[in-house]
Amino acid sequence: MQDKKADLAGPGIGDYNELEKILPSDYASLLTPKETQIATYAVKDYIEENLCKELNLIRVTVPLIVDVESGINDMLDRDGSRTPIEFACGLGLDKPIRASLVQAATKWKRMALKQFGMDIGEGLLTDMRAVRKDYFLDHDHSAYVDQWDWELAITAEQRNLDFLKEVVRKLWKVIKGAETHVQKLFPQLKTDKYPDLPDELIFIHAEEILDRFPDLPRKQREEEMLQSHPAMFIIGIGWVLKDGYPHEMRAADYDDWATDTSSETGKDTHGINGDILVWNPVTKRRHELTSMGIRVNAETLKIQLEKSGQLDLLKFPYHQGIINGDIPLSIGGGIGQSRTFMIILKKAHIGEVSATVWPKVLKDISRKKNIHVIE
């Protein structure tokens, strides 16, 4: 059995010999490279327009570079294993700005709700770009990250599972709508070989998945669930489960994974956040589309920082803004753009829809598998 602790180490398969075995041997893209580019932007435009309609968002600018001293860069996981790229900038300054490339805009978005004067029920959508240098580069993980990062101002009363599910269903409606839209433009994407996304997704708590498959590590538990439910939203990612491990590591200072939801579920459950995962019929593997959730309030921020041994973060302006109630309560998330293009356009490799750097070994494997990665 694969070690559960090793399964938390992060995304990526971790071995190119294994990846060569996993990637399909009978693959043929349903679209030419030129058609792929046209279809990609058809999906992109549809999702951006309809996310704004469904969630009452406006499109705003988003930083690629942030000041380290602001504390708003995303550390991704609470184990400190993935660090942002840092550099000094500011010609002529006695003390140059200590800057870092964003890994995600999660914290910035919440502060931006106040900056842009968003009222309750209003939000923002960004066309976010980031660099994550500490990923293993495989068929669905790259160092270059593109996401639709969104954030919506909410009330304290909306910090519950029912509201979380309501928002997730709206996201799913948009994703399914994008699939239908692009298939009208390119009918060849409708094929029995690669089934479409299901009309509905299921909701399941991380605690329930562990109860069903107590001996399996996280990714295998997910793949077992996806066999019978090819689209699901896993609730409560980050809370330590009864086997001593969280379903997956999650940063302590944005998503709320500590809130006790047992009064709503009648079970021992925690967390008002989660991920949408789907079954990829091309790669025959789990495929994550979005990580999202209702954000921490002052109480759960302290709880989560204490549990992760990061109370020192309370010195940063972002964290003080939450403690003092200066930053709005919110729900938000990041939808992987290239991940979404990949599943809707039925691609075997994220490099077919995203231009970035890849190691020679991966490009060689892709060529053997008839996968045309953008150079």
C-alpha angles and dihedrals in degrees: 000000000000113000112259093216092053088051089064093056093099145266126323132067092255100215128069094205088057091045091054089056093047101049112089119263096202098053125142120166114241090216133048117240089259093048089047091059092049092047092046092058092043088058092043095052093045094050095046093049095046098042087058091050097046098045101028095245134155124210114249138176118265132200125250091191128043136182111260091218091062091069092217101117114110115248089191096210132031095235094077093234096129116055128183125243109261131196141161118250139174117087112227097015117132087219112028119219112265099226134180135194110246119251089194135343095235099125096032091059093057092051089045091061087069094038092056095041098244116181125211109294093025126104150161139249124205134193092223127195123188144163123231107182097178099068126110102241111233139136096302105021125071137167089242114073128194120183142166095234111192137175132188128195112234142176127254088250091060093061093104142099096259092058092044090054092046090057093045091054090053090052091049091050089056094047092049090046090054090053092052091045096053093044088060088057094042110025091182088076088072102083138146090224092068113029120218123250112279118260092238135032127211128234119225133165122237088237091057093051090052090050090054096046107021096162098049127088119241102270093047090049089053093049091050090052092047092058090072098023110037093188124039143156113222111208126208106027112175102034114114108250127214093271088064098256134089116241084249134343112267129181115261101225109058119029116052107235096152104065111115108237097175092111088060099042103030087229136091096273136147137188140050096218136075153145135267110227127180136184112255107216091194098055093023090226141108113282123198117210105173144006114203147139153151105295128242121272124208093278099048093041090061092045094050095044090050093049091050095044093243105118088129087076089073088084092072122096093238093055093043088052090059094044092050095042093243094125118065123252107251153166121223149143150174123256112201107237099198090040089055093046088049095055097040094046090043097237129167097212134037088221089071090070102026131059113218143114122300131179117253091244091059094046090050092051091048093052091052089052095050090249112144107210116194108252 
